[in-house]
Amino acid sequence: MAQREQPKATSVEAWLEAHSPGYQYGYVLMLLAMTFIVMAAGPPDEWTRVITVLLQGLTLLAALLASRVNRRFFRIAAGVALLSLLASIGSLITTGSHDPTSGFFLLNILLVSTVPYVIGRSLWQRRVIDVRTVLGAICIYVLLGMMFAFLYAAIDGLSSAPFFVQTSHATIPDFLYFSYITQTTVGYGDFTARGDLGRALAVLEALSGQLYLVTIIAVLVSRLSSTRPGAGSAPPTADAPSAPAAPSAQDSA
């Protein structure tokens, strides 16, 4: 949307835009690391789920702020993040269940899947390759692994049969572990998908993860090194022919 169509910034939006330069995806990556630590190492209770939704909402807003999206879209995303947080707290109060529901995982998929699109669109429009671009691309890679983990967990919650062959009571750390092990094609084999849908999604994640690394990340890193000062100039080698010397005044006399 054109800049002239931007709505007037509120005091909070003006402060955020003034104190957060564009394309600062290092903060997004830091929030993703915090989210992963909470989900993988936090206690399996309802408060961990609330903190997870909070961190994912902050990650979404940080990515939108770094990508310099339109203020209307930022306000809509802020409203969705706030409603998601209130819904997670309301679920904690009404149900009091320690086990996450399929609705919780679908809500996380909604929050997580928006961020890769926003970052990718922003980097494509920017058309500048630097460290910030590489950090944004790494954020997309991490987010894809997290999105597949929530997708596997949602399938487990919606299906009558367990998702894994090895266990019928998989936890969030189990799905995170399986997703990133599949994405990096390590393939320990201690967890395997039971159904055809789970296997198909695991193959899709493995293929997309490897193709993303060997194409997007590899190209960005190679172009990042080639755009550094002095990267394109190489010293002359001994085999290269030397340029002829300029004639001296004595030779021309």
For each residue, the residues with C-beta under 8 A, 3 or more apart:
1: 5 6 70 72
2: 5 6
3: 6
4:
5: 1 2 70
6: 1 2 3 9 70 71
7: 71 72
8:
9: 6 13 14 17 71
10: 13 14
11: 14 15
12: 15 16
13: 9 10 16 17 71 74
14: 9 10 11 17 18
15: 11 12 18 19
16: 12 13 19 20 65
17: 9 13 14 20 65
18: 14 15
19: 15 16
20: 16 17 24 27 65 66
21: 24
22: 66 67 68
23: 66 67 68 122 126 132 133 136
24: 20 21 27 28 66 132
25: 28 29 63 66 119 132 135 136 138 139
26: 29 30 132 135
27: 20 24 30 31 62 66
28: 24 25 31 32 59 62 63 66 115 119 135 136 139
29: 25 26 32 33 135 138 139 142
30: 26 27 33 34
31: 27 28 34 35 55 58 59 62
32: 28 29 35 36 59 139 142 143 146
33: 29 30 36 37
34: 30 31 37 38 55
35: 31 32 38 39 52 55 56 59 146
36: 32 33 39 40 142 146 176
37: 33 34 40 41 42
38: 34 35 41 42 48 51 52 55
39: 35 36 42 48 52 172 173 176
40: 36 37 172 173 176 177
41: 37 38 173
42: 37 38 39 48 51 52
43: 47 48
44: 48 98 171 172
45: 48 49 98
46: 49 50 91 92 96 97 98
47: 43 50 51 92
48: 38 39 42 43 44 45 51 52
49: 45 46 52 53 88 92 100 104
50: 46 47 53 54 85 88 89 92
51: 38 42 47 48 54 55
52: 35 38 39 42 48 49 55 56 108
53: 49 50 56 57 84 85 88 104 107 108 111
54: 50 51 57 58 85
55: 31 34 35 38 51 52 58 59
56: 35 52 53 59 60 81 84 108 111 112
57: 53 54 60 61 81 82 84 85 111
58: 31 54 55 61 62 81
59: 28 31 32 35 55 56 62 63 111 115
60: 56 57 63 64 77 81 111 114 115
61: 57 58 64 65 74 77 78 81
62: 27 28 31 58 59 65 66
63: 25 28 59 60 66 67 115 118 119 139
64: 60 61 67 69 73 74 77 118
65: 16 17 20 61 62 68 69 74
66: 20 22 23 24 25 27 28 62 63 119 122 136
67: 22 23 63 64 118 119 121 122
68: 22 23 65 122
69: 64 65 73 74 118 122
70: 1 5 6 73 74
71: 6 7 9 13 74 75
72: 1 7 75 76
73: 64 69 70 76 77
74: 13 61 64 65 69 70 71 77 78
75: 71 72 78 79
76: 72 73 79 80
77: 60 61 64 73 74 80 81 114
78: 61 74 75 81 82
79: 75 76 82 83
80: 76 77 83 84 110 111
81: 56 57 58 60 61 77 78 84 85 111
82: 57 78 79 85 86
83: 79 80 86 87
84: 53 56 57 80 81 87 88 107 110 111
85: 50 53 54 57 81 82 88 89
86: 82 83 89 90
87: 83 84 90 91 107
88: 49 50 53 84 85 91 92 104 107
89: 50 85 86 92 93
90: 86 87 93 94
91: 46 87 88 94 95 101 103 104
92: 46 47 49 50 88 89 95 96
93: 89 90 96
94: 90 91
95: 91 92 101
96: 46 92 93
97: 46 101
98: 44 45 46
99:
100: 49 104 105 153 157 172
101: 91 95 97 104 105 157
102: 105 106 153 154 157 158
103: 91 106 107
104: 49 53 88 91 100 101 107 108
105: 100 101 102 108 109 150 151 153 154 157
106: 102 103 109 110 150 154
107: 53 84 87 88 103 104 110 111
108: 52 53 56 104 105 111 112 150
109: 105 106 112 113 147 150 151 154
110: 80 84 106 107 113 114
111: 53 56 57 59 60 80 81 84 107 108 114 115
112: 56 108 109 115 143 146 147 150
113: 109 110 116 117 147
114: 60 77 110 111 117 118
115: 28 59 60 63 111 112 118 119 139 140 143
116: 113 119 120 139 140 143 144 147
117: 113 114 120 121
118: 63 64 67 69 114 115 121 122
119: 25 28 63 66 67 115 116 122 123 136 139 140
120: 116 117 123 124 140
121: 67 117 118 124 125
122: 23 66 67 68 69 118 119 125 126 136
123: 119 120 126 133 136 137
124: 120 121 127
125: 121 122
126: 23 122 123 133
127: 124
128: 133
129: 133 134 220 223 224 227
130: 133 134 224 227
131: 134 135 224
132: 23 24 25 26 135 136
133: 23 123 126 128 129 130 136 137 220 224
134: 129 130 131 137 138 217 220 221 224
135: 25 26 28 29 131 132 138 139
136: 23 25 28 66 119 122 123 132 133 139 140
137: 123 133 134 140 141 216 217 220
138: 25 29 134 135 141 142 217
139: 25 28 29 32 63 115 116 119 135 136 142 143
140: 115 116 119 120 136 137 143 144 212
141: 137 138 144 145 183 209 212 213 217
142: 29 32 36 138 139 145 146
143: 32 112 115 116 139 140 146 147
144: 116 140 141 147 148 183 205 208 209 212
145: 141 142 148 149 176 179 180 183 205 209
146: 32 35 36 112 142 143 149 150 176 179
147: 109 112 113 116 143 144 150 151
148: 144 145 151 152 179 182 183 201 205
149: 145 146 152 153 172 175 176 178 179 180
150: 105 106 108 109 112 146 147 153 154 175
151: 105 109 147 148 154 155 201
152: 148 149 155 156 163 175 178 179 193 198 201
153: 100 102 105 149 150 156 157 163 170 172 175
154: 102 105 106 109 150 151 157 158
155: 151 152 158 159 163 195 197 198 201
156: 152 153 159 162 163 164 170 175
157: 100 101 102 105 153 154
158: 102 154 155
159: 155 156 162 163 195
160:
161: 194 195
162: 156 159 167 168 169 170 194
163: 152 153 155 156 159 170 175 193 194 195 198
164: 156 167 168 170 174 178 191 192 193 194
165: 191 192 193 194
166: 190 191 192
167: 162 164 170 174 191
168: 162 164
169: 162
170: 153 156 162 163 164 167 174 175 191
171: 44 174 175
172: 39 40 44 100 149 153 175 176
173: 39 40 41 176 177
174: 164 167 170 171 177 178 191
175: 149 150 152 153 156 163 170 171 172 178 179
176: 36 39 40 145 146 149 172 173 179 180
177: 40 173 174 180 181 191
178: 149 152 164 174 175 181 182 191 202
179: 145 146 148 149 152 175 176 182 183 205
180: 145 149 176 177 183 184
181: 177 178 184 186 187 188 191
182: 148 178 179 185 187 202 205 206 209
183: 141 144 145 148 179 180 205 206 208 209
184: 180 181 209
185: 182 206 209 210
186: 181
187: 181 182
188: 181 191
189: 192
190: 166
191: 164 165 166 167 170 174 177 178 181 188
192: 164 165 166 189
193: 152 163 164 165 198 199 201 202
194: 161 162 163 164 165 198
195: 155 159 161 163 198 199
196: 199 200
197: 155 200 201
198: 152 155 163 193 194 195 201 202
199: 193 195 196 202 203
200: 196 197 203 204
201: 148 151 152 155 193 197 198 204 205
202: 178 182 193 198 199 205 206
203: 199 200 206 207
204: 200 201 207 208
205: 144 145 148 179 182 183 201 202 208 209
206: 182 183 185 202 203 209 210
207: 203 204 210 211
208: 144 183 204 205 211 212
209: 141 144 145 182 183 184 185 205 206 212 213
210: 185 206 207 213 214
211: 207 208 214 215
212: 140 141 144 208 209 215 216 217
213: 141 209 210 216 217 218
214: 210 211 217 218
215: 211 212 218 219
216: 137 212 213 219 220
217: 134 137 138 141 212 213 214 220 221
218: 213 214 215 221 222
219: 215 216 222 223
220: 129 133 134 137 216 217 223 224
221: 134 217 218 224 225
222: 218 219 225 226
223: 129 219 220 226 227
224: 129 130 131 133 134 220 221 227 228
225: 221 222 228 231
226: 222 223 231 232
227: 129 130 223 224 231
228: 224 225 231
229:
230: 233
231: 225 226 227 228
232: 226
233: 230
234:
235:
236: 240 242
237: 240
238:
239:
240: 236 237
241:
242: 236
243:
244:
245:
246:
247: 251 252
248: 251 252
249: 252 253
250: 253
251: 247 248
252: 247 248 249
253: 249 250
